[in-house]
Amino acid sequence: MATTAAPTLAEIHEAARRLDGIARATPVYPSDALTRRCGRDVHLKAESLQRTGAFKIRGAVNTIATLSPGERAAGVVAASAGNHGQAVAWAAREAAIAAMIFMPEDAPMAKVDATKGHGAIVELAGEMFDDALAAALAYVERTGATFVHAFDDPRVIAGQGTVGLELAEQLPEEGTVVIPVGGGGLAAGIALVLSELRPRLRLVGVQAAACAPLAGREPRGFTIADGIAVKHPGELTAPILERLLDDVVVVDDERISEAIVLLLERAKLVVEGAGAAPVAALLDGSIPGDGPVCAVLAGGNIDPTLLISVMRHGLTAAGRYLVVRTRISDRPGSLLKLLELVARERGNVLAVEHHREGMELPLGETEVGLTLGTRDEEHCAALLAALDTHGYEVERLS
């Protein structure tokens, strides 16, 4: 059985030996785009490229590798927002152990399907991770199955701490490491290692504004950072975080969305909301100092439908999409005249909609909605000015 003590550095090294050949030693990439944007050297620890798409494989494999024969025979159970469930399912399959995973009802289907694909039975329960956790613990009580906690277990923390061992070799002596924090297993593991091996590194945790218990905020609705939407950090992880993190900052979904878009477009990395939260904090100016900084991209398992929505929203916010509506004469050639003007201003027409019915329009007029591809906000302003100059009354839609 797991103890309630934090893992030692020696136990984290033992976890690294168990993970050798299983978990990938993920790279740290310099980011010129973020360096220019933030005015300091920015590096990205791409744990989004890890097996199963997130760091969670480290803790899951380390925990399952230490189970007794009786615990293995009983099968394993986990509660997860998605990534831990995938990791436990994968590790259990490799160890020929049955796995039951409880996930929130609104868990991204990409994570649900991947967990099932690794051979686990999945049951959806409740709105948030904590609801799924309660359902999983009730199942353990009924069946005697072996529970694998997502973060509040020293074996899990030791596994996640192997990220810290890699960072200790990949980073300079001084600087800042920015880590997403949900239940705290990853941040606790990294902090335990770096506080000993790189004590001059500053450690900053990041939480989503909609669920930031370490910052004293009660959960208040949806966040695209579902992987860190945990109401309470663990009883084991919380004291570690309180002792070893230098700061905890909060970012909203708007900045997280911007970070996802930037990482995809400029770094060519697909990163989910929780994984992008450290970059969001950099974009928000929440990380003090001007020295080198490394953002830990904890996972890349973003649901494709959410990614499409985030990309459209992010591109619109950056002036890459322009959505407008105006009125034109309902006569042949009027729409062509409008579109030719847009073309002269180098706007790319992505969609055209006519609205006639259900609106108060003068007889002989029609409303036209345009979705345009643009270069940037300056290009949007020039296009809007040209439409105004040619007599079109234009409403820009957010």
ZANU-109393 format. One record per residue (C-alpha): x, y, z; residue in one letter. Coordinates in nm, 3 decimals, padded with zeros to 5 digits. Example, Ala and Ser with C-alpha at 12.3 -4.5 7.8 and 13.67 -1.06 7.14 Angstrom:
// residues 2
<site c1="01.230" c2="-00.450" c3="00.780" res="A"/>
<site c1="01.367" c2="-00.106" c3="00.714" res="S"/>
END
This chain:
// residues 398
<site c1="00.000" c2="00.000" c3="00.000" res="M"/>
<site c1="00.107" c2="00.358" c3="-00.056" res="A"/>
<site c1="00.241" c2="00.558" c3="00.234" res="T"/>
<site c1="00.134" c2="00.912" c3="00.315" res="T"/>
<site c1="00.486" c2="01.054" c3="00.303" res="A"/>
<site c1="00.616" c2="01.255" c3="00.010" res="A"/>
<site c1="00.853" c2="01.054" c3="-00.210" res="P"/>
<site c1="01.224" c2="01.103" c3="-00.164" res="T"/>
<site c1="01.465" c2="01.192" c3="-00.440" res="L"/>
<site c1="01.591" c2="00.833" c3="-00.427" res="A"/>
<site c1="01.236" c2="00.704" c3="-00.485" res="E"/>
<site c1="01.198" c2="00.937" c3="-00.783" res="I"/>
<site c1="01.521" c2="00.797" c3="-00.927" res="H"/>
<site c1="01.377" c2="00.446" c3="-00.873" res="E"/>
<site c1="01.067" c2="00.554" c3="-01.065" res="A"/>
<site c1="01.290" c2="00.674" c3="-01.349" res="A"/>
<site c1="01.449" c2="00.330" c3="-01.370" res="R"/>
<site c1="01.106" c2="00.165" c3="-01.389" res="R"/>
<site c1="01.005" c2="00.406" c3="-01.664" res="L"/>
<site c1="01.320" c2="00.358" c3="-01.869" res="D"/>
<site c1="01.216" c2="00.249" c3="-02.217" res="G"/>
<site c1="00.848" c2="00.323" c3="-02.145" res="I"/>
<site c1="00.809" c2="00.696" c3="-02.082" res="A"/>
<site c1="00.981" c2="00.924" c3="-02.332" res="R"/>
<site c1="01.242" c2="01.175" c3="-02.222" res="A"/>
<site c1="01.059" c2="01.469" c3="-02.376" res="T"/>
<site c1="01.252" c2="01.757" c3="-02.534" res="P"/>
<site c1="01.285" c2="02.118" c3="-02.426" res="V"/>
<site c1="01.247" c2="02.351" c3="-02.725" res="Y"/>
<site c1="01.347" c2="02.717" c3="-02.744" res="P"/>
<site c1="01.063" c2="02.935" c3="-02.871" res="S"/>
<site c1="01.172" c2="03.236" c3="-03.074" res="D"/>
<site c1="00.811" c2="03.353" c3="-03.112" res="A"/>
<site c1="00.747" c2="03.353" c3="-02.737" res="L"/>
<site c1="01.091" c2="03.497" c3="-02.664" res="T"/>
<site c1="01.010" c2="03.797" c3="-02.884" res="R"/>
<site c1="00.662" c2="03.826" c3="-02.739" res="R"/>
<site c1="00.768" c2="03.806" c3="-02.374" res="C"/>
<site c1="01.104" c2="03.981" c3="-02.389" res="G"/>
<site c1="01.289" c2="03.694" c3="-02.221" res="R"/>
<site c1="01.425" c2="03.354" c3="-02.324" res="D"/>
<site c1="01.135" c2="03.109" c3="-02.333" res="V"/>
<site c1="01.166" c2="02.732" c3="-02.356" res="H"/>
<site c1="00.892" c2="02.470" c3="-02.383" res="L"/>
<site c1="00.904" c2="02.131" c3="-02.211" res="K"/>
<site c1="00.696" c2="01.931" c3="-02.460" res="A"/>
<site c1="00.538" c2="01.670" c3="-02.236" res="E"/>
<site c1="00.250" c2="01.690" c3="-02.482" res="S"/>
<site c1="00.464" c2="01.455" c3="-02.694" res="L"/>
<site c1="00.468" c2="01.194" c3="-02.417" res="Q"/>
<site c1="00.321" c2="00.847" c3="-02.468" res="R"/>
<site c1="-00.062" c2="00.872" c3="-02.436" res="T"/>
<site c1="-00.023" c2="01.245" c3="-02.494" res="G"/>
<site c1="00.051" c2="01.363" c3="-02.140" res="A"/>
<site c1="00.284" c2="01.329" c3="-01.841" res="F"/>
<site c1="00.036" c2="01.102" c3="-01.660" res="K"/>
<site c1="00.187" c2="00.784" c3="-01.803" res="I"/>
<site c1="00.482" c2="00.833" c3="-01.568" res="R"/>
<site c1="00.283" c2="00.814" c3="-01.246" res="G"/>
<site c1="00.047" c2="00.545" c3="-01.368" res="A"/>
<site c1="00.321" c2="00.308" c3="-01.481" res="V"/>
<site c1="00.526" c2="00.363" c3="-01.166" res="N"/>
<site c1="00.226" c2="00.293" c3="-00.942" res="T"/>
<site c1="00.105" c2="-00.018" c3="-01.126" res="I"/>
<site c1="00.461" c2="-00.155" c3="-01.136" res="A"/>
<site c1="00.466" c2="-00.155" c3="-00.754" res="T"/>
<site c1="00.131" c2="-00.327" c3="-00.694" res="L"/>
<site c1="00.120" c2="-00.655" c3="-00.504" res="S"/>
<site c1="-00.014" c2="-00.971" c3="-00.673" res="P"/>
<site c1="-00.338" c2="-00.933" c3="-00.476" res="G"/>
<site c1="-00.383" c2="-00.572" c3="-00.583" res="E"/>
<site c1="-00.325" c2="-00.667" c3="-00.944" res="R"/>
<site c1="-00.575" c2="-00.952" c3="-00.928" res="A"/>
<site c1="-00.843" c2="-00.715" c3="-00.793" res="A"/>
<site c1="-00.808" c2="-00.488" c3="-01.099" res="G"/>
<site c1="-00.743" c2="-00.116" c3="-01.091" res="V"/>
<site c1="-00.981" c2="00.179" c3="-01.071" res="V"/>
<site c1="-00.913" c2="00.545" c3="-01.140" res="A"/>
<site c1="-01.095" c2="00.876" c3="-01.155" res="A"/>
<site c1="-00.979" c2="01.115" c3="-01.422" res="S"/>
<site c1="-01.058" c2="01.423" c3="-01.626" res="A"/>
<site c1="-00.906" c2="01.224" c3="-01.910" res="G"/>
<site c1="-00.528" c2="01.201" c3="-01.919" res="N"/>
<site c1="-00.481" c2="00.996" c3="-01.602" res="H"/>
<site c1="-00.753" c2="00.759" c3="-01.721" res="G"/>
<site c1="-00.573" c2="00.702" c3="-02.051" res="Q"/>
<site c1="-00.246" c2="00.644" c3="-01.869" res="A"/>
<site c1="-00.391" c2="00.395" c3="-01.619" res="V"/>
<site c1="-00.574" c2="00.215" c3="-01.899" res="A"/>
<site c1="-00.253" c2="00.187" c3="-02.102" res="W"/>
<site c1="-00.040" c2="00.076" c3="-01.806" res="A"/>
<site c1="-00.302" c2="-00.177" c3="-01.692" res="A"/>
<site c1="-00.327" c2="-00.326" c3="-02.040" res="R"/>
<site c1="00.051" c2="-00.366" c3="-02.058" res="E"/>
<site c1="00.046" c2="-00.538" c3="-01.718" res="A"/>
<site c1="-00.255" c2="-00.757" c3="-01.812" res="A"/>
<site c1="-00.470" c2="-00.600" c3="-01.539" res="I"/>
<site c1="-00.840" c2="-00.509" c3="-01.569" res="A"/>
<site c1="-00.911" c2="-00.135" c3="-01.549" res="A"/>
<site c1="-01.224" c2="00.065" c3="-01.464" res="M"/>
<site c1="-01.208" c2="00.441" c3="-01.524" res="I"/>
<site c1="-01.456" c2="00.701" c3="-01.396" res="F"/>
<site c1="-01.463" c2="01.032" c3="-01.588" res="M"/>
<site c1="-01.681" c2="01.345" c3="-01.574" res="P"/>
<site c1="-01.988" c2="01.342" c3="-01.797" res="E"/>
<site c1="-01.850" c2="01.623" c3="-02.011" res="D"/>
<site c1="-01.501" c2="01.478" c3="-02.046" res="A"/>
<site c1="-01.363" c2="01.536" c3="-02.399" res="P"/>
<site c1="-01.461" c2="01.248" c3="-02.625" res="M"/>
<site c1="-01.105" c2="01.226" c3="-02.755" res="A"/>
<site c1="-00.996" c2="01.130" c3="-02.402" res="K"/>
<site c1="-01.292" c2="00.898" c3="-02.342" res="V"/>
<site c1="-01.240" c2="00.713" c3="-02.670" res="D"/>
<site c1="-00.864" c2="00.684" c3="-02.617" res="A"/>
<site c1="-00.920" c2="00.538" c3="-02.268" res="T"/>
<site c1="-01.161" c2="00.280" c3="-02.408" res="K"/>
<site c1="-00.917" c2="00.212" c3="-02.688" res="G"/>
<site c1="-00.655" c2="00.108" c3="-02.432" res="H"/>
<site c1="-00.895" c2="-00.160" c3="-02.307" res="G"/>
<site c1="-01.052" c2="00.002" c3="-02.000" res="A"/>
<site c1="-01.419" c2="00.016" c3="-01.908" res="I"/>
<site c1="-01.527" c2="00.381" c3="-01.881" res="V"/>
<site c1="-01.815" c2="00.515" c3="-01.674" res="E"/>
<site c1="-01.915" c2="00.882" c3="-01.688" res="L"/>
<site c1="-02.012" c2="01.034" c3="-01.353" res="A"/>
<site c1="-02.082" c2="01.392" c3="-01.246" res="G"/>
<site c1="-01.978" c2="01.731" c3="-01.379" res="E"/>
<site c1="-01.619" c2="01.761" c3="-01.252" res="M"/>
<site c1="-01.323" c2="01.546" c3="-01.155" res="F"/>
<site c1="-01.427" c2="01.544" c3="-00.789" res="D"/>
<site c1="-01.763" c2="01.388" c3="-00.882" res="D"/>
<site c1="-01.590" c2="01.115" c3="-01.080" res="A"/>
<site c1="-01.356" c2="01.064" c3="-00.785" res="L"/>
<site c1="-01.648" c2="01.007" c3="-00.548" res="A"/>
<site c1="-01.799" c2="00.753" c3="-00.788" res="A"/>
<site c1="-01.466" c2="00.572" c3="-00.821" res="A"/>
<site c1="-01.417" c2="00.550" c3="-00.445" res="L"/>
<site c1="-01.770" c2="00.416" c3="-00.404" res="A"/>
<site c1="-01.691" c2="00.149" c3="-00.663" res="Y"/>
<site c1="-01.374" c2="00.055" c3="-00.475" res="V"/>
<site c1="-01.576" c2="00.024" c3="-00.155" res="E"/>
<site c1="-01.823" c2="-00.210" c3="-00.326" res="R"/>
<site c1="-01.578" c2="-00.428" c3="-00.515" res="T"/>
<site c1="-01.242" c2="-00.416" c3="-00.337" res="G"/>
<site c1="-01.066" c2="-00.308" c3="-00.657" res="A"/>
<site c1="-00.731" c2="-00.129" c3="-00.631" res="T"/>
<site c1="-00.755" c2="00.249" c3="-00.653" res="F"/>
<site c1="-00.488" c2="00.443" c3="-00.847" res="V"/>
<site c1="-00.516" c2="00.807" c3="-00.746" res="H"/>
<site c1="-00.460" c2="01.075" c3="-01.009" res="A"/>
<site c1="-00.225" c2="01.277" c3="-00.788" res="F"/>
<site c1="-00.245" c2="01.210" c3="-00.413" res="D"/>
<site c1="-00.017" c2="00.907" c3="-00.395" res="D"/>
<site c1="00.361" c2="00.913" c3="-00.341" res="P"/>
<site c1="00.412" c2="00.658" c3="-00.619" res="R"/>
<site c1="00.224" c2="00.880" c3="-00.862" res="V"/>
<site c1="00.415" c2="01.188" c3="-00.745" res="I"/>
<site c1="00.744" c2="00.999" c3="-00.782" res="A"/>
<site c1="00.654" c2="00.906" c3="-01.139" res="G"/>
<site c1="00.563" c2="01.264" c3="-01.227" res="Q"/>
<site c1="00.883" c2="01.377" c3="-01.056" res="G"/>
<site c1="01.083" c2="01.215" c3="-01.335" res="T"/>
<site c1="00.988" c2="01.521" c3="-01.542" res="V"/>
<site c1="01.190" c2="01.717" c3="-01.287" res="G"/>
<site c1="01.490" c2="01.486" c3="-01.330" res="L"/>
<site c1="01.487" c2="01.561" c3="-01.702" res="E"/>
<site c1="01.448" c2="01.935" c3="-01.644" res="L"/>
<site c1="01.744" c2="01.930" c3="-01.405" res="A"/>
<site c1="01.960" c2="01.817" c3="-01.697" res="E"/>
<site c1="01.794" c2="02.033" c3="-01.962" res="Q"/>
<site c1="01.775" c2="02.374" c3="-01.790" res="L"/>
<site c1="02.036" c2="02.627" c3="-01.677" res="P"/>
<site c1="02.113" c2="02.683" c3="-01.309" res="E"/>
<site c1="01.888" c2="02.986" c3="-01.279" res="E"/>
<site c1="01.554" c2="03.090" c3="-01.424" res="G"/>
<site c1="01.186" c2="03.006" c3="-01.377" res="T"/>
<site c1="00.984" c2="02.690" c3="-01.437" res="V"/>
<site c1="00.609" c2="02.736" c3="-01.488" res="V"/>
<site c1="00.392" c2="02.432" c3="-01.415" res="I"/>
<site c1="00.015" c2="02.375" c3="-01.449" res="P"/>
<site c1="-00.149" c2="02.276" c3="-01.120" res="V"/>
<site c1="-00.470" c2="02.078" c3="-01.077" res="G"/>
<site c1="-00.444" c2="01.815" c3="-00.807" res="G"/>
<site c1="-00.075" c2="01.895" c3="-00.783" res="G"/>
<site c1="00.097" c2="01.566" c3="-00.861" res="G"/>
<site c1="00.309" c2="01.702" c3="-01.146" res="L"/>
<site c1="00.400" c2="02.026" c3="-00.971" res="A"/>
<site c1="00.479" c2="01.844" c3="-00.647" res="A"/>
<site c1="00.701" c2="01.589" c3="-00.821" res="G"/>
<site c1="00.891" c2="01.852" c3="-01.020" res="I"/>
<site c1="00.927" c2="02.075" c3="-00.714" res="A"/>
<site c1="01.066" c2="01.793" c3="-00.498" res="L"/>
<site c1="01.337" c2="01.726" c3="-00.754" res="V"/>
<site c1="01.433" c2="02.080" c3="-00.855" res="L"/>
<site c1="01.434" c2="02.212" c3="-00.499" res="S"/>
<site c1="01.721" c2="01.969" c3="-00.436" res="E"/>
<site c1="01.901" c2="01.955" c3="-00.770" res="L"/>
<site c1="01.839" c2="02.311" c3="-00.898" res="R"/>
<site c1="01.755" c2="02.518" c3="-00.588" res="P"/>
<site c1="01.816" c2="02.849" c3="-00.767" res="R"/>
<site c1="01.532" c2="02.783" c3="-01.012" res="L"/>
<site c1="01.210" c2="02.968" c3="-00.931" res="R"/>
<site c1="00.895" c2="02.748" c3="-00.942" res="L"/>
<site c1="00.557" c2="02.896" c3="-01.033" res="V"/>
<site c1="00.226" c2="02.708" c3="-01.045" res="G"/>
<site c1="-00.059" c2="02.807" c3="-01.278" res="V"/>
<site c1="-00.430" c2="02.746" c3="-01.226" res="Q"/>
<site c1="-00.735" c2="02.822" c3="-01.439" res="A"/>
<site c1="-00.943" c2="03.117" c3="-01.319" res="A"/>
<site c1="-01.261" c2="02.905" c3="-01.319" res="A"/>
<site c1="-01.106" c2="02.656" c3="-01.074" res="C"/>
<site c1="-00.816" c2="02.790" c3="-00.870" res="A"/>
<site c1="-00.834" c2="02.660" c3="-00.512" res="P"/>
<site c1="-00.468" c2="02.740" c3="-00.438" res="L"/>
<site c1="-00.549" c2="03.103" c3="-00.516" res="A"/>
<site c1="-00.853" c2="03.091" c3="-00.287" res="G"/>
<site c1="-01.112" c2="03.079" c3="-00.567" res="R"/>
<site c1="-01.416" c2="02.853" c3="-00.562" res="E"/>
<site c1="-01.497" c2="02.660" c3="-00.882" res="P"/>
<site c1="-01.728" c2="02.870" c3="-01.099" res="R"/>
<site c1="-01.817" c2="02.696" c3="-01.419" res="G"/>
<site c1="-01.657" c2="02.567" c3="-01.735" res="F"/>
<site c1="-01.292" c2="02.599" c3="-01.829" res="T"/>
<site c1="-01.115" c2="02.473" c3="-02.140" res="I"/>
<site c1="-00.835" c2="02.366" c3="-01.905" res="A"/>
<site c1="-01.029" c2="02.057" c3="-01.795" res="D"/>
<site c1="-00.711" c2="01.874" c3="-01.696" res="G"/>
<site c1="-00.652" c2="02.112" c3="-01.402" res="I"/>
<site c1="-01.017" c2="02.166" c3="-01.306" res="A"/>
<site c1="-00.982" c2="02.010" c3="-00.961" res="V"/>
<site c1="-01.173" c2="02.158" c3="-00.666" res="K"/>
<site c1="-00.907" c2="02.072" c3="-00.409" res="H"/>
<site c1="-00.538" c2="01.976" c3="-00.429" res="P"/>
<site c1="-00.444" c2="01.653" c3="-00.256" res="G"/>
<site c1="-00.378" c2="01.612" c3="00.114" res="E"/>
<site c1="-00.029" c2="01.494" c3="00.022" res="L"/>
<site c1="00.040" c2="01.739" c3="-00.262" res="T"/>
<site c1="-00.093" c2="02.058" c3="-00.099" res="A"/>
<site c1="00.176" c2="02.085" c3="00.173" res="P"/>
<site c1="00.447" c2="02.016" c3="-00.085" res="I"/>
<site c1="00.316" c2="02.290" c3="-00.312" res="L"/>
<site c1="00.278" c2="02.534" c3="-00.024" res="E"/>
<site c1="00.635" c2="02.470" c3="00.084" res="R"/>
<site c1="00.815" c2="02.455" c3="-00.249" res="L"/>
<site c1="00.629" c2="02.670" c3="-00.503" res="L"/>
<site c1="00.749" c2="03.029" c3="-00.510" res="D"/>
<site c1="00.418" c2="03.155" c3="-00.644" res="D"/>
<site c1="00.081" c2="03.051" c3="-00.786" res="V"/>
<site c1="-00.083" c2="03.258" c3="-01.061" res="V"/>
<site c1="-00.423" c2="03.242" c3="-01.229" res="V"/>
<site c1="-00.509" c2="03.270" c3="-01.600" res="V"/>
<site c1="-00.845" c2="03.292" c3="-01.774" res="D"/>
<site c1="-00.972" c2="03.093" c3="-02.070" res="D"/>
<site c1="-00.920" c2="03.383" c3="-02.308" res="E"/>
<site c1="-00.544" c2="03.375" c3="-02.251" res="R"/>
<site c1="-00.538" c2="02.996" c3="-02.256" res="I"/>
<site c1="-00.714" c2="03.002" c3="-02.593" res="S"/>
<site c1="-00.456" c2="03.250" c3="-02.722" res="E"/>
<site c1="-00.177" c2="03.025" c3="-02.599" res="A"/>
<site c1="-00.323" c2="02.717" c3="-02.773" res="I"/>
<site c1="-00.341" c2="02.906" c3="-03.102" res="V"/>
<site c1="00.011" c2="03.046" c3="-03.069" res="L"/>
<site c1="00.162" c2="02.708" c3="-02.982" res="L"/>
<site c1="-00.009" c2="02.542" c3="-03.276" res="L"/>
<site c1="00.078" c2="02.811" c3="-03.528" res="E"/>
<site c1="00.428" c2="02.909" c3="-03.419" res="R"/>
<site c1="00.566" c2="02.610" c3="-03.227" res="A"/>
<site c1="00.380" c2="02.343" c3="-03.429" res="K"/>
<site c1="00.266" c2="02.180" c3="-03.104" res="L"/>
<site c1="-00.089" c2="02.065" c3="-03.032" res="V"/>
<site c1="-00.148" c2="02.141" c3="-02.664" res="V"/>
<site c1="-00.464" c2="02.111" c3="-02.455" res="E"/>
<site c1="-00.595" c2="02.383" c3="-02.226" res="G"/>
<site c1="-00.425" c2="02.262" c3="-01.908" res="A"/>
<site c1="-00.096" c2="02.216" c3="-02.091" res="G"/>
<site c1="-00.116" c2="02.563" c3="-02.244" res="A"/>
<site c1="-00.187" c2="02.736" c3="-01.911" res="A"/>
<site c1="00.184" c2="02.809" c3="-01.837" res="P"/>
<site c1="00.224" c2="02.982" c3="-02.175" res="V"/>
<site c1="-00.099" c2="03.173" c3="-02.107" res="A"/>
<site c1="00.056" c2="03.301" c3="-01.785" res="A"/>
<site c1="00.360" c2="03.421" c3="-01.981" res="L"/>
<site c1="00.139" c2="03.598" c3="-02.235" res="L"/>
<site c1="-00.057" c2="03.754" c3="-01.949" res="D"/>
<site c1="00.258" c2="03.898" c3="-01.794" res="G"/>
<site c1="00.187" c2="03.704" c3="-01.474" res="S"/>
<site c1="00.536" c2="03.553" c3="-01.443" res="I"/>
<site c1="00.769" c2="03.813" c3="-01.290" res="P"/>
<site c1="01.134" c2="03.859" c3="-01.384" res="G"/>
<site c1="01.328" c2="03.885" c3="-01.707" res="D"/>
<site c1="01.545" c2="03.574" c3="-01.688" res="G"/>
<site c1="01.499" c2="03.250" c3="-01.883" res="P"/>
<site c1="01.173" c2="03.066" c3="-01.829" res="V"/>
<site c1="01.052" c2="02.716" c3="-01.914" res="C"/>
<site c1="00.681" c2="02.640" c3="-01.958" res="A"/>
<site c1="00.584" c2="02.277" c3="-01.893" res="V"/>
<site c1="00.334" c2="02.175" c3="-02.163" res="L"/>
<site c1="00.173" c2="01.898" c3="-01.962" res="A"/>
<site c1="-00.055" c2="01.744" c3="-02.225" res="G"/>
<site c1="-00.177" c2="01.755" c3="-02.582" res="G"/>
<site c1="-00.507" c2="01.566" c3="-02.568" res="N"/>
<site c1="-00.743" c2="01.840" c3="-02.680" res="I"/>
<site c1="-01.078" c2="01.738" c3="-02.826" res="D"/>
<site c1="-01.083" c2="01.815" c3="-03.201" res="P"/>
<site c1="-01.416" c2="01.998" c3="-03.183" res="T"/>
<site c1="-01.286" c2="02.218" c3="-02.901" res="L"/>
<site c1="-00.964" c2="02.279" c3="-03.094" res="L"/>
<site c1="-01.163" c2="02.401" c3="-03.395" res="I"/>
<site c1="-01.366" c2="02.633" c3="-03.173" res="S"/>
<site c1="-01.055" c2="02.764" c3="-02.997" res="V"/>
<site c1="-00.874" c2="02.822" c3="-03.324" res="M"/>
<site c1="-01.162" c2="03.016" c3="-03.474" res="R"/>
<site c1="-01.200" c2="03.223" c3="-03.158" res="H"/>
<site c1="-00.827" c2="03.285" c3="-03.130" res="G"/>
<site c1="-00.787" c2="03.381" c3="-03.494" res="L"/>
<site c1="-01.080" c2="03.620" c3="-03.467" res="T"/>
<site c1="-00.932" c2="03.782" c3="-03.157" res="A"/>
<site c1="-00.600" c2="03.822" c3="-03.340" res="A"/>
<site c1="-00.764" c2="03.994" c3="-03.637" res="G"/>
<site c1="-00.719" c2="03.692" c3="-03.862" res="R"/>
<site c1="-01.094" c2="03.657" c3="-03.910" res="Y"/>
<site c1="-01.327" c2="03.950" c3="-03.969" res="L"/>
<site c1="-01.703" c2="03.895" c3="-03.939" res="V"/>
<site c1="-01.927" c2="04.181" c3="-04.051" res="V"/>
<site c1="-02.279" c2="04.246" c3="-04.164" res="R"/>
<site c1="-02.411" c2="04.521" c3="-04.387" res="T"/>
<site c1="-02.706" c2="04.599" c3="-04.614" res="R"/>
<site c1="-02.709" c2="04.606" c3="-04.991" res="I"/>
<site c1="-02.969" c2="04.660" c3="-05.260" res="S"/>
<site c1="-03.154" c2="04.340" c3="-05.342" res="D"/>
<site c1="-03.073" c2="04.371" c3="-05.710" res="R"/>
<site c1="-02.849" c2="04.178" c3="-05.948" res="P"/>
<site c1="-02.486" c2="04.287" c3="-05.920" res="G"/>
<site c1="-02.507" c2="04.441" c3="-05.570" res="S"/>
<site c1="-02.338" c2="04.150" c3="-05.397" res="L"/>
<site c1="-02.074" c2="04.128" c3="-05.669" res="L"/>
<site c1="-01.994" c2="04.496" c3="-05.620" res="K"/>
<site c1="-01.945" c2="04.440" c3="-05.244" res="L"/>
<site c1="-01.727" c2="04.134" c3="-05.295" res="L"/>
<site c1="-01.513" c2="04.306" c3="-05.556" res="E"/>
<site c1="-01.441" c2="04.581" c3="-05.302" res="L"/>
<site c1="-01.340" c2="04.319" c3="-05.046" res="V"/>
<site c1="-01.115" c2="04.154" c3="-05.305" res="A"/>
<site c1="-00.942" c2="04.485" c3="-05.388" res="R"/>
<site c1="-00.861" c2="04.520" c3="-05.019" res="E"/>
<site c1="-00.716" c2="04.166" c3="-05.023" res="R"/>
<site c1="-00.979" c2="04.017" c3="-04.796" res="G"/>
<site c1="-01.045" c2="03.646" c3="-04.844" res="N"/>
<site c1="-01.417" c2="03.562" c3="-04.846" res="V"/>
<site c1="-01.476" c2="03.252" c3="-04.633" res="L"/>
<site c1="-01.856" c2="03.266" c3="-04.605" res="A"/>
<site c1="-02.149" c2="03.475" c3="-04.732" res="V"/>
<site c1="-02.498" c2="03.476" c3="-04.578" res="E"/>
<site c1="-02.814" c2="03.653" c3="-04.699" res="H"/>
<site c1="-03.079" c2="03.756" c3="-04.445" res="H"/>
<site c1="-03.416" c2="03.869" c3="-04.576" res="R"/>
<site c1="-03.688" c2="03.705" c3="-04.368" res="E"/>
<site c1="-03.758" c2="03.774" c3="-04.001" res="G"/>
<site c1="-03.592" c2="04.116" c3="-04.007" res="M"/>
<site c1="-03.706" c2="04.474" c3="-04.033" res="E"/>
<site c1="-03.556" c2="04.565" c3="-04.368" res="L"/>
<site c1="-03.671" c2="04.826" c3="-04.620" res="P"/>
<site c1="-03.831" c2="04.679" c3="-04.927" res="L"/>
<site c1="-03.564" c2="04.613" c3="-05.187" res="G"/>
<site c1="-03.277" c2="04.562" c3="-04.939" res="E"/>
<site c1="-03.111" c2="04.252" c3="-04.799" res="T"/>
<site c1="-02.869" c2="04.203" c3="-04.516" res="E"/>
<site c1="-02.541" c2="04.032" c3="-04.597" res="V"/>
<site c1="-02.309" c2="03.868" c3="-04.347" res="G"/>
<site c1="-01.946" c2="03.816" c3="-04.447" res="L"/>
<site c1="-01.677" c2="03.605" c3="-04.283" res="T"/>
<site c1="-01.342" c2="03.720" c3="-04.416" res="L"/>
<site c1="-00.988" c2="03.593" c3="-04.380" res="G"/>
<site c1="-00.753" c2="03.880" c3="-04.296" res="T"/>
<site c1="-00.386" c2="03.931" c3="-04.212" res="R"/>
<site c1="-00.406" c2="04.115" c3="-03.881" res="D"/>
<site c1="-00.597" c2="04.384" c3="-03.694" res="E"/>
<site c1="-00.443" c2="04.659" c3="-03.908" res="E"/>
<site c1="-00.575" c2="04.486" c3="-04.220" res="H"/>
<site c1="-00.920" c2="04.461" c3="-04.059" res="C"/>
<site c1="-00.921" c2="04.833" c3="-03.988" res="A"/>
<site c1="-00.823" c2="04.915" c3="-04.348" res="A"/>
<site c1="-01.094" c2="04.691" c3="-04.489" res="L"/>
<site c1="-01.360" c2="04.841" c3="-04.260" res="L"/>
<site c1="-01.248" c2="05.192" c3="-04.359" res="A"/>
<site c1="-01.278" c2="05.105" c3="-04.729" res="A"/>
<site c1="-01.630" c2="04.973" c3="-04.681" res="L"/>
<site c1="-01.727" c2="05.290" c3="-04.495" res="D"/>
<site c1="-01.574" c2="05.510" c3="-04.764" res="T"/>
<site c1="-01.786" c2="05.336" c3="-05.028" res="H"/>
<site c1="-02.107" c2="05.399" c3="-04.836" res="G"/>
<site c1="-02.162" c2="05.066" c3="-04.662" res="Y"/>
<site c1="-02.295" c2="05.081" c3="-04.306" res="E"/>
<site c1="-02.101" c2="04.796" c3="-04.148" res="V"/>
<site c1="-02.141" c2="04.627" c3="-03.811" res="E"/>
<site c1="-01.843" c2="04.424" c3="-03.693" res="R"/>
<site c1="-01.938" c2="04.109" c3="-03.505" res="L"/>
<site c1="-01.714" c2="03.965" c3="-03.233" res="S"/>
END
